[in-house]
């Protein structure tokens, strides 16, 4: 959707596009970690390198612009934290 300039008659601003692209990068990586990466122990649910061959194969098939956004914004490896945090009310 990189050529999309308007949505419902409203112009998509550059900062909005950046936010959407960063969100997409984060969600694609989270999806890989949660639903695709098979681990024996939850503490092992991580990827050591952005060039991981299994992740690259998954991203090429399901999220073809993933590495374009990695090049543009940087690696999401440190951006995503799957640990649930307790919340005080």
Residue pairs with C-beta under 8 A, 6 or more apart in sequence:
2 65
4 12
5 11
5 12
6 12
18 73
21 69
21 72
21 73
22 69
22 73
24 63
24 65
24 69
25 66
25 69
25 70
25 73
25 76
25 79
26 76
26 79
26 80
28 59
28 62
28 63
28 66
28 76
29 66
29 76
29 77
29 79
29 80
30 80
30 82
32 47
32 55
32 58
32 59
33 45
33 46
33 47
33 80
33 82
34 82
36 54
36 58
37 45
37 47
37 54
37 55
39 45
45 82
46 77
47 55
47 77
50 70
50 75
50 77
56 67
59 66
59 67
70 76
